[in-house]
């Protein structure tokens, strides 16, 4: 499965490095993190990481294969 997590604002290099398994791109005033998610536990782990870093998740969606 591939997912996209849309974060409010521009992430610093340090914050981007907290997600080594995902690629990222900045669009307007948002950062898109995207890449493979191996299972539901991995997905919840990514969301927990966002929460612990104080990131504002705007949207999360599964991408077509």
PDBQT receptor file of N, H, CA, C and O in Angstrom, charges set to zero:
ATOM      1  N   UNK A   1       0.836  -1.179   0.000  1.00  0.00    +0.000 N 
ATOM      2  CA  UNK A   1       0.000   0.000   0.000  1.00  0.00    +0.000 C 
ATOM      3  C   UNK A   1       0.883   1.245   0.000  1.00  0.00    +0.000 C 
ATOM      4  O   UNK A   1       1.962   1.262   0.593  1.00  0.00    +0.000 OA
ATOM      5  N   UNK A   2       0.414   2.256  -0.659  1.00  0.00    +0.000 N 
ATOM      6  H   UNK A   2      -0.462   2.243  -1.141  1.00  0.00    +0.000 HD
ATOM      7  CA  UNK A   2       1.095   3.553  -0.664  1.00  0.00    +0.000 C 
ATOM      8  C   UNK A   2       0.145   4.581  -0.071  1.00  0.00    +0.000 C 
ATOM      9  O   UNK A   2      -1.052   4.575  -0.357  1.00  0.00    +0.000 OA
ATOM     10  N   UNK A   3       0.689   5.462   0.754  1.00  0.00    +0.000 N 
ATOM     11  H   UNK A   3       1.662   5.467   0.986  1.00  0.00    +0.000 HD
ATOM     12  CA  UNK A   3      -0.119   6.489   1.397  1.00  0.00    +0.000 C 
ATOM     13  C   UNK A   3       0.501   7.860   1.199  1.00  0.00    +0.000 C 
ATOM     14  O   UNK A   3       1.698   7.998   0.947  1.00  0.00    +0.000 OA
ATOM     15  N   UNK A   4      -0.357   8.874   1.322  1.00  0.00    +0.000 N 
ATOM     16  H   UNK A   4      -1.330   8.761   1.527  1.00  0.00    +0.000 HD
ATOM     17  CA  UNK A   4       0.077  10.262   1.326  1.00  0.00    +0.000 C 
ATOM     18  C   UNK A   4      -0.446  10.896   2.609  1.00  0.00    +0.000 C 
ATOM     19  O   UNK A   4      -1.620  10.759   2.953  1.00  0.00    +0.000 OA
ATOM     20  N   UNK A   5       0.437  11.586   3.303  1.00  0.00    +0.000 N 
ATOM     21  H   UNK A   5       1.390  11.697   3.024  1.00  0.00    +0.000 HD
ATOM     22  CA  UNK A   5       0.052  12.321   4.503  1.00  0.00    +0.000 C 
ATOM     23  C   UNK A   5       0.343  13.785   4.237  1.00  0.00    +0.000 C 
ATOM     24  O   UNK A   5       1.488  14.167   3.998  1.00  0.00    +0.000 OA
ATOM     25  N   UNK A   6      -0.702  14.604   4.279  1.00  0.00    +0.000 N 
ATOM     26  H   UNK A   6      -1.633  14.294   4.472  1.00  0.00    +0.000 HD
ATOM     27  CA  UNK A   6      -0.591  16.039   3.995  1.00  0.00    +0.000 C 
ATOM     28  C   UNK A   6      -0.463  16.786   5.328  1.00  0.00    +0.000 C 
ATOM     29  O   UNK A   6      -1.346  16.725   6.183  1.00  0.00    +0.000 OA
ATOM     30  N   UNK A   7       0.667  17.495   5.476  1.00  0.00    +0.000 N 
ATOM     31  H   UNK A   7       1.384  17.545   4.781  1.00  0.00    +0.000 HD
ATOM     32  CA  UNK A   7       0.986  18.208   6.715  1.00  0.00    +0.000 C 
ATOM     33  C   UNK A   7       0.899  19.717   6.471  1.00  0.00    +0.000 C 
ATOM     34  O   UNK A   7       1.338  20.211   5.432  1.00  0.00    +0.000 OA
ATOM     35  N   UNK A   8       0.333  20.435   7.429  1.00  0.00    +0.000 N 
ATOM     36  H   UNK A   8      -0.023  20.034   8.272  1.00  0.00    +0.000 HD
ATOM     37  CA  UNK A   8       0.256  21.891   7.340  1.00  0.00    +0.000 C 
ATOM     38  C   UNK A   8       1.638  22.488   7.551  1.00  0.00    +0.000 C 
ATOM     39  O   UNK A   8       2.301  22.181   8.541  1.00  0.00    +0.000 OA
ATOM     40  N   UNK A   9       2.076  23.336   6.630  1.00  0.00    +0.000 N 
ATOM     41  H   UNK A   9       1.536  23.584   5.826  1.00  0.00    +0.000 HD
ATOM     42  CA  UNK A   9       3.350  24.035   6.757  1.00  0.00    +0.000 C 
ATOM     43  C   UNK A   9       4.512  23.319   6.097  1.00  0.00    +0.000 C 
ATOM     44  O   UNK A   9       4.375  22.214   5.572  1.00  0.00    +0.000 OA
ATOM     45  N   UNK A  10       5.654  23.975   6.137  1.00  0.00    +0.000 N 
ATOM     46  H   UNK A  10       5.765  24.872   6.563  1.00  0.00    +0.000 HD
ATOM     47  CA  UNK A  10       6.892  23.425   5.588  1.00  0.00    +0.000 C 
ATOM     48  C   UNK A  10       7.645  22.731   6.713  1.00  0.00    +0.000 C 
ATOM     49  O   UNK A  10       7.878  23.324   7.766  1.00  0.00    +0.000 OA
ATOM     50  N   UNK A  11       8.021  21.490   6.497  1.00  0.00    +0.000 N 
ATOM     51  H   UNK A  11       7.831  21.008   5.642  1.00  0.00    +0.000 HD
ATOM     52  CA  UNK A  11       8.783  20.762   7.505  1.00  0.00    +0.000 C 
ATOM     53  C   UNK A  11      10.267  21.083   7.362  1.00  0.00    +0.000 C 
ATOM     54  O   UNK A  11      10.790  21.187   6.253  1.00  0.00    +0.000 OA
ATOM     55  N   UNK A  12      10.926  21.236   8.490  1.00  0.00    +0.000 N 
ATOM     56  H   UNK A  12      10.501  21.151   9.391  1.00  0.00    +0.000 HD
ATOM     57  CA  UNK A  12      12.377  21.448   8.481  1.00  0.00    +0.000 C 
ATOM     58  C   UNK A  12      13.064  20.150   8.060  1.00  0.00    +0.000 C 
ATOM     59  O   UNK A  12      12.449  19.084   8.030  1.00  0.00    +0.000 OA
ATOM     60  N   UNK A  13      14.327  20.261   7.743  1.00  0.00    +0.000 N 
ATOM     61  H   UNK A  13      14.828  21.126   7.768  1.00  0.00    +0.000 HD
ATOM     62  CA  UNK A  13      15.103  19.080   7.358  1.00  0.00    +0.000 C 
ATOM     63  C   UNK A  13      15.090  18.044   8.484  1.00  0.00    +0.000 C 
ATOM     64  O   UNK A  13      14.996  16.844   8.227  1.00  0.00    +0.000 OA
ATOM     65  N   UNK A  14      15.185  18.508   9.717  1.00  0.00    +0.000 N 
ATOM     66  H   UNK A  14      15.261  19.483   9.926  1.00  0.00    +0.000 HD
ATOM     67  CA  UNK A  14      15.180  17.602  10.873  1.00  0.00    +0.000 C 
ATOM     68  C   UNK A  14      13.862  16.838  10.967  1.00  0.00    +0.000 C 
ATOM     69  O   UNK A  14      13.862  15.635  11.226  1.00  0.00    +0.000 OA
ATOM     70  N   UNK A  15      12.746  17.524  10.760  1.00  0.00    +0.000 N 
ATOM     71  H   UNK A  15      12.746  18.502  10.549  1.00  0.00    +0.000 HD
ATOM     72  CA  UNK A  15      11.447  16.855  10.819  1.00  0.00    +0.000 C 
ATOM     73  C   UNK A  15      11.273  15.872   9.663  1.00  0.00    +0.000 C 
ATOM     74  O   UNK A  15      10.738  14.780   9.856  1.00  0.00    +0.000 OA
ATOM     75  N   UNK A  16      11.713  16.243   8.486  1.00  0.00    +0.000 N 
ATOM     76  H   UNK A  16      12.148  17.130   8.329  1.00  0.00    +0.000 HD
ATOM     77  CA  UNK A  16      11.633  15.329   7.339  1.00  0.00    +0.000 C 
ATOM     78  C   UNK A  16      12.442  14.064   7.619  1.00  0.00    +0.000 C 
ATOM     79  O   UNK A  16      12.028  12.963   7.255  1.00  0.00    +0.000 OA
ATOM     80  N   UNK A  17      13.592  14.225   8.265  1.00  0.00    +0.000 N 
ATOM     81  H   UNK A  17      13.928  15.119   8.561  1.00  0.00    +0.000 HD
ATOM     82  CA  UNK A  17      14.436  13.073   8.581  1.00  0.00    +0.000 C 
ATOM     83  C   UNK A  17      13.798  12.139   9.609  1.00  0.00    +0.000 C 
ATOM     84  O   UNK A  17      14.263  11.013   9.789  1.00  0.00    +0.000 OA
ATOM     85  N   UNK A  18      12.746  12.590  10.281  1.00  0.00    +0.000 N 
ATOM     86  H   UNK A  18      12.369  13.505  10.134  1.00  0.00    +0.000 HD
ATOM     87  CA  UNK A  18      12.025  11.734  11.229  1.00  0.00    +0.000 C 
ATOM     88  C   UNK A  18      11.167  10.699  10.497  1.00  0.00    +0.000 C 
ATOM     89  O   UNK A  18      10.611   9.793  11.118  1.00  0.00    +0.000 OA
ATOM     90  N   UNK A  19      11.064  10.843   9.174  1.00  0.00    +0.000 N 
ATOM     91  H   UNK A  19      11.516  11.579   8.670  1.00  0.00    +0.000 HD
ATOM     92  CA  UNK A  19      10.280   9.928   8.340  1.00  0.00    +0.000 C 
ATOM     93  C   UNK A  19      11.163   9.374   7.217  1.00  0.00    +0.000 C 
ATOM     94  O   UNK A  19      10.905   9.647   6.044  1.00  0.00    +0.000 OA
ATOM     95  N   UNK A  20      12.200   8.601   7.557  1.00  0.00    +0.000 N 
ATOM     96  H   UNK A  20      12.409   8.379   8.510  1.00  0.00    +0.000 HD
ATOM     97  CA  UNK A  20      13.156   8.153   6.532  1.00  0.00    +0.000 C 
ATOM     98  C   UNK A  20      12.548   7.216   5.498  1.00  0.00    +0.000 C 
ATOM     99  O   UNK A  20      13.088   7.085   4.400  1.00  0.00    +0.000 OA
ATOM    100  N   UNK A  21      11.447   6.569   5.821  1.00  0.00    +0.000 N 
ATOM    101  H   UNK A  21      11.008   6.675   6.713  1.00  0.00    +0.000 HD
ATOM    102  CA  UNK A  21      10.835   5.631   4.883  1.00  0.00    +0.000 C 
ATOM    103  C   UNK A  21       9.927   6.315   3.864  1.00  0.00    +0.000 C 
ATOM    104  O   UNK A  21       9.418   5.662   2.953  1.00  0.00    +0.000 OA
ATOM    105  N   UNK A  22       9.719   7.637   4.012  1.00  0.00    +0.000 N 
ATOM    106  H   UNK A  22      10.133   8.167   4.752  1.00  0.00    +0.000 HD
ATOM    107  CA  UNK A  22       8.818   8.357   3.121  1.00  0.00    +0.000 C 
ATOM    108  C   UNK A  22       9.568   9.420   2.327  1.00  0.00    +0.000 C 
ATOM    109  O   UNK A  22      10.564   9.979   2.787  1.00  0.00    +0.000 OA
ATOM    110  N   UNK A  23       9.066   9.683   1.125  1.00  0.00    +0.000 N 
ATOM    111  H   UNK A  23       8.257   9.229   0.752  1.00  0.00    +0.000 HD
ATOM    112  CA  UNK A  23       9.546  10.807   0.335  1.00  0.00    +0.000 C 
ATOM    113  C   UNK A  23       8.706  12.016   0.714  1.00  0.00    +0.000 C 
ATOM    114  O   UNK A  23       7.678  11.879   1.378  1.00  0.00    +0.000 OA
ATOM    115  N   UNK A  24       9.135  13.186   0.298  1.00  0.00    +0.000 N 
ATOM    116  H   UNK A  24       9.970  13.298  -0.241  1.00  0.00    +0.000 HD
ATOM    117  CA  UNK A  24       8.351  14.384   0.602  1.00  0.00    +0.000 C 
ATOM    118  C   UNK A  24       8.477  15.399  -0.523  1.00  0.00    +0.000 C 
ATOM    119  O   UNK A  24       9.432  15.399  -1.299  1.00  0.00    +0.000 OA
ATOM    120  N   UNK A  25       7.471  16.264  -0.577  1.00  0.00    +0.000 N 
ATOM    121  H   UNK A  25       6.695  16.264   0.054  1.00  0.00    +0.000 HD
ATOM    122  CA  UNK A  25       7.474  17.383  -1.512  1.00  0.00    +0.000 C 
ATOM    123  C   UNK A  25       6.686  18.510  -0.846  1.00  0.00    +0.000 C 
ATOM    124  O   UNK A  25       5.716  18.265  -0.128  1.00  0.00    +0.000 OA
ATOM    125  N   UNK A  26       7.116  19.747  -1.095  1.00  0.00    +0.000 N 
ATOM    126  H   UNK A  26       7.904  19.946  -1.678  1.00  0.00    +0.000 HD
ATOM    127  CA  UNK A  26       6.426  20.916  -0.562  1.00  0.00    +0.000 C 
ATOM    128  C   UNK A  26       5.534  21.483  -1.650  1.00  0.00    +0.000 C 
ATOM    129  O   UNK A  26       5.985  21.739  -2.767  1.00  0.00    +0.000 OA
ATOM    130  N   UNK A  27       4.264  21.679  -1.317  1.00  0.00    +0.000 N 
ATOM    131  H   UNK A  27       3.898  21.471  -0.409  1.00  0.00    +0.000 HD
ATOM    132  CA  UNK A  27       3.278  22.239  -2.243  1.00  0.00    +0.000 C 
ATOM    133  C   UNK A  27       2.570  23.372  -1.512  1.00  0.00    +0.000 C 
ATOM    134  O   UNK A  27       1.922  23.151  -0.489  1.00  0.00    +0.000 OA
ATOM    135  N   UNK A  28       2.698  24.588  -2.044  1.00  0.00    +0.000 N 
ATOM    136  H   UNK A  28       3.225  24.767  -2.875  1.00  0.00    +0.000 HD
ATOM    137  CA  UNK A  28       2.134  25.778  -1.378  1.00  0.00    +0.000 C 
ATOM    138  C   UNK A  28       2.642  25.825   0.055  1.00  0.00    +0.000 C 
ATOM    139  O   UNK A  28       3.853  25.823   0.279  1.00  0.00    +0.000 OA
ATOM    140  N   UNK A  29       1.747  25.867   1.020  1.00  0.00    +0.000 N 
ATOM    141  H   UNK A  29       0.764  25.868   0.838  1.00  0.00    +0.000 HD
ATOM    142  CA  UNK A  29       2.149  25.920   2.426  1.00  0.00    +0.000 C 
ATOM    143  C   UNK A  29       1.943  24.576   3.110  1.00  0.00    +0.000 C 
ATOM    144  O   UNK A  29       1.626  24.517   4.298  1.00  0.00    +0.000 OA
ATOM    145  N   UNK A  30       2.124  23.506   2.359  1.00  0.00    +0.000 N 
ATOM    146  H   UNK A  30       2.382  23.554   1.394  1.00  0.00    +0.000 HD
ATOM    147  CA  UNK A  30       1.931  22.167   2.905  1.00  0.00    +0.000 C 
ATOM    148  C   UNK A  30       3.096  21.267   2.495  1.00  0.00    +0.000 C 
ATOM    149  O   UNK A  30       3.753  21.494   1.479  1.00  0.00    +0.000 OA
ATOM    150  N   UNK A  31       3.329  20.250   3.307  1.00  0.00    +0.000 N 
ATOM    151  H   UNK A  31       2.795  20.066   4.132  1.00  0.00    +0.000 HD
ATOM    152  CA  UNK A  31       4.326  19.231   2.985  1.00  0.00    +0.000 C 
ATOM    153  C   UNK A  31       3.605  17.916   2.799  1.00  0.00    +0.000 C 
ATOM    154  O   UNK A  31       2.816  17.507   3.650  1.00  0.00    +0.000 OA
ATOM    155  N   UNK A  32       3.873  17.251   1.688  1.00  0.00    +0.000 N 
ATOM    156  H   UNK A  32       4.515  17.583   0.996  1.00  0.00    +0.000 HD
ATOM    157  CA  UNK A  32       3.291  15.946   1.428  1.00  0.00    +0.000 C 
ATOM    158  C   UNK A  32       4.341  14.885   1.690  1.00  0.00    +0.000 C 
ATOM    159  O   UNK A  32       5.415  14.894   1.088  1.00  0.00    +0.000 OA
ATOM    160  N   UNK A  33       4.021  13.973   2.593  1.00  0.00    +0.000 N 
ATOM    161  H   UNK A  33       3.148  13.967   3.082  1.00  0.00    +0.000 HD
ATOM    162  CA  UNK A  33       4.853  12.807   2.846  1.00  0.00    +0.000 C 
ATOM    163  C   UNK A  33       4.175  11.649   2.141  1.00  0.00    +0.000 C 
ATOM    164  O   UNK A  33       2.964  11.475   2.278  1.00  0.00    +0.000 OA
ATOM    165  N   UNK A  34       4.922  10.853   1.391  1.00  0.00    +0.000 N 
ATOM    166  H   UNK A  34       5.906  10.994   1.280  1.00  0.00    +0.000 HD
ATOM    167  CA  UNK A  34       4.282   9.762   0.658  1.00  0.00    +0.000 C 
ATOM    168  C   UNK A  34       5.254   8.605   0.496  1.00  0.00    +0.000 C 
ATOM    169  O   UNK A  34       6.472   8.778   0.457  1.00  0.00    +0.000 OA
ATOM    170  N   UNK A  35       4.667   7.417   0.403  1.00  0.00    +0.000 N 
ATOM    171  H   UNK A  35       3.677   7.276   0.435  1.00  0.00    +0.000 HD
ATOM    172  CA  UNK A  35       5.490   6.238   0.211  1.00  0.00    +0.000 C 
ATOM    173  C   UNK A  35       4.785   4.981   0.673  1.00  0.00    +0.000 C 
ATOM    174  O   UNK A  35       3.603   5.006   1.017  1.00  0.00    +0.000 OA
ATOM    175  N   UNK A  36       5.527   3.872   0.678  1.00  0.00    +0.000 N 
ATOM    176  H   UNK A  36       6.487   3.852   0.399  1.00  0.00    +0.000 HD
ATOM    177  CA  UNK A  36       4.929   2.587   1.033  1.00  0.00    +0.000 C 
ATOM    178  C   UNK A  36       4.665   2.485   2.533  1.00  0.00    +0.000 C 
ATOM    179  O   UNK A  36       5.452   2.944   3.362  1.00  0.00    +0.000 OA
ATOM    180  N   UNK A  37       3.538   1.869   2.847  1.00  0.00    +0.000 N 
ATOM    181  H   UNK A  37       2.899   1.496   2.174  1.00  0.00    +0.000 HD
ATOM    182  CA  UNK A  37       3.171   1.555   4.227  1.00  0.00    +0.000 C 
ATOM    183  C   UNK A  37       2.908   0.059   4.253  1.00  0.00    +0.000 C 
ATOM    184  O   UNK A  37       2.039  -0.433   3.533  1.00  0.00    +0.000 OA
ATOM    185  N   UNK A  38       3.649  -0.662   5.072  1.00  0.00    +0.000 N 
ATOM    186  H   UNK A  38       4.355  -0.263   5.657  1.00  0.00    +0.000 HD
ATOM    187  CA  UNK A  38       3.610  -2.125   5.001  1.00  0.00    +0.000 C 
ATOM    188  C   UNK A  38       2.360  -2.735   5.621  1.00  0.00    +0.000 C 
ATOM    189  O   UNK A  38       1.877  -3.768   5.157  1.00  0.00    +0.000 OA
ATOM    190  N   UNK A  39       1.834  -2.105   6.662  1.00  0.00    +0.000 N 
ATOM    191  H   UNK A  39       2.226  -1.266   7.039  1.00  0.00    +0.000 HD
ATOM    192  CA  UNK A  39       0.633  -2.647   7.292  1.00  0.00    +0.000 C 
ATOM    193  C   UNK A  39      -0.024  -1.573   8.154  1.00  0.00    +0.000 C 
ATOM    194  O   UNK A  39       0.451  -0.440   8.227  1.00  0.00    +0.000 OA
ATOM    195  N   UNK A  40      -1.118  -1.948   8.802  1.00  0.00    +0.000 N 
ATOM    196  H   UNK A  40      -1.503  -2.869   8.742  1.00  0.00    +0.000 HD
ATOM    197  CA  UNK A  40      -1.869  -0.993   9.603  1.00  0.00    +0.000 C 
ATOM    198  C   UNK A  40      -1.049  -0.475  10.787  1.00  0.00    +0.000 C 
ATOM    199  O   UNK A  40      -1.153   0.698  11.144  1.00  0.00    +0.000 OA
ATOM    200  N   UNK A  41      -0.247  -1.329  11.388  1.00  0.00    +0.000 N 
ATOM    201  H   UNK A  41      -0.163  -2.282  11.098  1.00  0.00    +0.000 HD
ATOM    202  CA  UNK A  41       0.589  -0.907  12.511  1.00  0.00    +0.000 C 
ATOM    203  C   UNK A  41       1.590   0.171  12.081  1.00  0.00    +0.000 C 
ATOM    204  O   UNK A  41       1.836   1.127  12.817  1.00  0.00    +0.000 OA
ATOM    205  N   UNK A  42       2.153   0.011  10.904  1.00  0.00    +0.000 N 
ATOM    206  H   UNK A  42       1.953  -0.765  10.306  1.00  0.00    +0.000 HD
ATOM    207  CA  UNK A  42       3.083   1.012  10.363  1.00  0.00    +0.000 C 
ATOM    208  C   UNK A  42       2.362   2.338  10.160  1.00  0.00    +0.000 C 
ATOM    209  O   UNK A  42       2.896   3.397  10.489  1.00  0.00    +0.000 OA
ATOM    210  N   UNK A  43       1.150   2.280   9.616  1.00  0.00    +0.000 N 
ATOM    211  H   UNK A  43       0.716   1.419   9.348  1.00  0.00    +0.000 HD
ATOM    212  CA  UNK A  43       0.356   3.491   9.382  1.00  0.00    +0.000 C 
ATOM    213  C   UNK A  43       0.074   4.215  10.696  1.00  0.00    +0.000 C 
ATOM    214  O   UNK A  43       0.262   5.428  10.791  1.00  0.00    +0.000 OA
ATOM    215  N   UNK A  44      -0.377   3.470  11.711  1.00  0.00    +0.000 N 
ATOM    216  H   UNK A  44      -0.529   2.485  11.634  1.00  0.00    +0.000 HD
ATOM    217  CA  UNK A  44      -0.645   4.088  13.003  1.00  0.00    +0.000 C 
ATOM    218  C   UNK A  44       0.641   4.634  13.629  1.00  0.00    +0.000 C 
ATOM    219  O   UNK A  44       0.611   5.651  14.322  1.00  0.00    +0.000 OA
ATOM    220  N   UNK A  45       1.753   3.968  13.390  1.00  0.00    +0.000 N 
ATOM    221  H   UNK A  45       1.777   3.142  12.827  1.00  0.00    +0.000 HD
ATOM    222  CA  UNK A  45       3.034   4.461  13.878  1.00  0.00    +0.000 C 
ATOM    223  C   UNK A  45       3.417   5.788  13.241  1.00  0.00    +0.000 C 
ATOM    224  O   UNK A  45       3.942   6.674  13.916  1.00  0.00    +0.000 OA
ATOM    225  N   UNK A  46       3.157   5.930  11.942  1.00  0.00    +0.000 N 
ATOM    226  H   UNK A  46       2.730   5.210  11.395  1.00  0.00    +0.000 HD
ATOM    227  CA  UNK A  46       3.441   7.196  11.260  1.00  0.00    +0.000 C 
ATOM    228  C   UNK A  46       2.579   8.325  11.834  1.00  0.00    +0.000 C 
ATOM    229  O   UNK A  46       3.060   9.435  12.064  1.00  0.00    +0.000 OA
ATOM    230  N   UNK A  47       1.311   8.023  12.058  1.00  0.00    +0.000 N 
ATOM    231  H   UNK A  47       0.920   7.122  11.871  1.00  0.00    +0.000 HD
ATOM    232  CA  UNK A  47       0.416   9.044  12.614  1.00  0.00    +0.000 C 
ATOM    233  C   UNK A  47       0.815   9.406  14.043  1.00  0.00    +0.000 C 
ATOM    234  O   UNK A  47       0.740  10.573  14.429  1.00  0.00    +0.000 OA
ATOM    235  N   UNK A  48       1.235   8.425  14.823  1.00  0.00    +0.000 N 
ATOM    236  H   UNK A  48       1.296   7.477  14.509  1.00  0.00    +0.000 HD
ATOM    237  CA  UNK A  48       1.697   8.694  16.182  1.00  0.00    +0.000 C 
ATOM    238  C   UNK A  48       2.952   9.560  16.156  1.00  0.00    +0.000 C 
ATOM    239  O   UNK A  48       3.120  10.442  16.998  1.00  0.00    +0.000 OA
ATOM    240  N   UNK A  49       3.834   9.307  15.188  1.00  0.00    +0.000 N 
ATOM    241  H   UNK A  49       3.698   8.590  14.505  1.00  0.00    +0.000 HD
ATOM    242  CA  UNK A  49       5.051  10.106  15.047  1.00  0.00    +0.000 C 
ATOM    243  C   UNK A  49       4.684  11.547  14.717  1.00  0.00    +0.000 C 
ATOM    244  O   UNK A  49       5.271  12.478  15.269  1.00  0.00    +0.000 OA
ATOM    245  N   UNK A  50       3.718  11.740  13.823  1.00  0.00    +0.000 N 
ATOM    246  H   UNK A  50       3.240  10.984  13.374  1.00  0.00    +0.000 HD
ATOM    247  CA  UNK A  50       3.249  13.094  13.499  1.00  0.00    +0.000 C 
ATOM    248  C   UNK A  50       2.736  13.791  14.752  1.00  0.00    +0.000 C 
ATOM    249  O   UNK A  50       3.064  14.949  15.013  1.00  0.00    +0.000 OA
ATOM    250  N   UNK A  51       1.930  13.074  15.518  1.00  0.00    +0.000 N 
ATOM    251  H   UNK A  51       1.663  12.134  15.306  1.00  0.00    +0.000 HD
ATOM    252  CA  UNK A  51       1.367  13.652  16.735  1.00  0.00    +0.000 C 
ATOM    253  C   UNK A  51       2.452  14.014  17.739  1.00  0.00    +0.000 C 
ATOM    254  O   UNK A  51       2.420  15.097  18.323  1.00  0.00    +0.000 OA
ATOM    255  N   UNK A  52       3.403  13.128  17.942  1.00  0.00    +0.000 N 
ATOM    256  H   UNK A  52       3.430  12.248  17.468  1.00  0.00    +0.000 HD
ATOM    257  CA  UNK A  52       4.453  13.384  18.936  1.00  0.00    +0.000 C 
ATOM    258  C   UNK A  52       5.362  14.545  18.534  1.00  0.00    +0.000 C 
ATOM    259  O   UNK A  52       5.966  15.194  19.388  1.00  0.00    +0.000 OA
ATOM    260  N   UNK A  53       5.454  14.799  17.230  1.00  0.00    +0.000 N 
ATOM    261  H   UNK A  53       4.963  14.272  16.536  1.00  0.00    +0.000 HD
ATOM    262  CA  UNK A  53       6.264  15.922  16.743  1.00  0.00    +0.000 C 
ATOM    263  C   UNK A  53       5.460  17.225  16.654  1.00  0.00    +0.000 C 
ATOM    264  O   UNK A  53       5.998  18.269  16.285  1.00  0.00    +0.000 OA
ATOM    265  N   UNK A  54       4.170  17.153  16.995  1.00  0.00    +0.000 N 
ATOM    266  H   UNK A  54       3.734  16.304  17.294  1.00  0.00    +0.000 HD
ATOM    267  CA  UNK A  54       3.321  18.348  16.977  1.00  0.00    +0.000 C 
ATOM    268  C   UNK A  54       2.918  18.791  15.589  1.00  0.00    +0.000 C 
ATOM    269  O   UNK A  54       2.619  19.965  15.373  1.00  0.00    +0.000 OA
ATOM    270  N   UNK A  55       2.904  17.852  14.631  1.00  0.00    +0.000 N 
ATOM    271  H   UNK A  55       3.146  16.898  14.806  1.00  0.00    +0.000 HD
ATOM    272  CA  UNK A  55       2.543  18.198  13.259  1.00  0.00    +0.000 C 
ATOM    273  C   UNK A  55       1.026  18.186  13.094  1.00  0.00    +0.000 C 
ATOM    274  O   UNK A  55       0.335  17.352  13.679  1.00  0.00    +0.000 OA
ATOM    275  N   UNK A  56       0.523  19.111  12.300  1.00  0.00    +0.000 N 
ATOM    276  H   UNK A  56       1.084  19.788  11.825  1.00  0.00    +0.000 HD
ATOM    277  CA  UNK A  56      -0.912  19.199  12.035  1.00  0.00    +0.000 C 
ATOM    278  C   UNK A  56      -1.207  18.457  10.731  1.00  0.00    +0.000 C 
ATOM    279  O   UNK A  56      -0.919  18.951   9.641  1.00  0.00    +0.000 OA
ATOM    280  N   UNK A  57      -1.785  17.266  10.864  1.00  0.00    +0.000 N 
ATOM    281  H   UNK A  57      -2.019  16.865  11.749  1.00  0.00    +0.000 HD
ATOM    282  CA  UNK A  57      -2.123  16.454   9.690  1.00  0.00    +0.000 C 
ATOM    283  C   UNK A  57      -3.428  16.974   9.110  1.00  0.00    +0.000 C 
ATOM    284  O   UNK A  57      -4.456  16.987   9.787  1.00  0.00    +0.000 OA
ATOM    285  N   UNK A  58      -3.384  17.400   7.857  1.00  0.00    +0.000 N 
ATOM    286  H   UNK A  58      -2.549  17.389   7.307  1.00  0.00    +0.000 HD
ATOM    287  CA  UNK A  58      -4.572  17.903   7.171  1.00  0.00    +0.000 C 
ATOM    288  C   UNK A  58      -5.358  16.787   6.499  1.00  0.00    +0.000 C 
ATOM    289  O   UNK A  58      -6.589  16.808   6.472  1.00  0.00    +0.000 OA
ATOM    290  N   UNK A  59      -4.632  15.811   5.957  1.00  0.00    +0.000 N 
ATOM    291  H   UNK A  59      -3.632  15.795   5.979  1.00  0.00    +0.000 HD
ATOM    292  CA  UNK A  59      -5.289  14.741   5.210  1.00  0.00    +0.000 C 
ATOM    293  C   UNK A  59      -4.356  13.542   5.128  1.00  0.00    +0.000 C 
ATOM    294  O   UNK A  59      -3.134  13.681   5.065  1.00  0.00    +0.000 OA
ATOM    295  N   UNK A  60      -4.955  12.385   5.131  1.00  0.00    +0.000 N 
ATOM    296  H   UNK A  60      -5.948  12.272   5.182  1.00  0.00    +0.000 HD
ATOM    297  CA  UNK A  60      -4.213  11.143   4.907  1.00  0.00    +0.000 C 
ATOM    298  C   UNK A  60      -5.051  10.321   3.944  1.00  0.00    +0.000 C 
ATOM    299  O   UNK A  60      -6.261  10.178   4.122  1.00  0.00    +0.000 OA
ATOM    300  N   UNK A  61      -4.404   9.785   2.931  1.00  0.00    +0.000 N 
ATOM    301  H   UNK A  61      -3.421   9.901   2.787  1.00  0.00    +0.000 HD
ATOM    302  CA  UNK A  61      -5.173   8.970   1.972  1.00  0.00    +0.000 C 
ATOM    303  C   UNK A  61      -4.298   7.885   1.357  1.00  0.00    +0.000 C 
ATOM    304  O   UNK A  61      -3.084   8.025   1.211  1.00  0.00    +0.000 OA
ATOM    305  N   UNK A  62      -4.969   6.812   1.010  1.00  0.00    +0.000 N 
ATOM    306  H   UNK A  62      -5.956   6.699   1.128  1.00  0.00    +0.000 HD
ATOM    307  CA  UNK A  62      -4.282   5.722   0.320  1.00  0.00    +0.000 C 
ATOM    308  C   UNK A  62      -4.166   6.084  -1.149  1.00  0.00    +0.000 C 
ATOM    309  O   UNK A  62      -5.141   6.522  -1.760  1.00  0.00    +0.000 OA
ATOM    310  N   UNK A  63      -2.992   5.908  -1.716  1.00  0.00    +0.000 N 
ATOM    311  H   UNK A  63      -2.200   5.553  -1.220  1.00  0.00    +0.000 HD
ATOM    312  CA  UNK A  63      -2.743   6.215  -3.117  1.00  0.00    +0.000 C 
ATOM    313  C   UNK A  63      -2.996   4.981  -3.964  1.00  0.00    +0.000 C 
ATOM    314  O   UNK A  63      -2.803   3.859  -3.496  1.00  0.00    +0.000 OA
ATOM    315  N   UNK A  64      -3.424   5.175  -5.203  1.00  0.00    +0.000 N 
ATOM    316  H   UNK A  64      -3.581   6.086  -5.583  1.00  0.00    +0.000 HD
ATOM    317  CA  UNK A  64      -3.585   4.015  -6.095  1.00  0.00    +0.000 C 
ATOM    318  C   UNK A  64      -2.232   3.368  -6.369  1.00  0.00    +0.000 C 
ATOM    319  O   UNK A  64      -1.202   4.041  -6.407  1.00  0.00    +0.000 OA
ATOM    320  N   UNK A  65      -2.251   2.079  -6.554  1.00  0.00    +0.000 N 
ATOM    321  H   UNK A  65      -3.088   1.531  -6.523  1.00  0.00    +0.000 HD
ATOM    322  CA  UNK A  65      -1.018   1.323  -6.838  1.00  0.00    +0.000 C 
ATOM    323  C   UNK A  65      -0.534   1.572  -8.239  1.00  0.00    +0.000 C 
ATOM    324  O   UNK A  65       0.488   1.020  -8.647  1.00  0.00    +0.000 OA
TER     325      UNK A  65
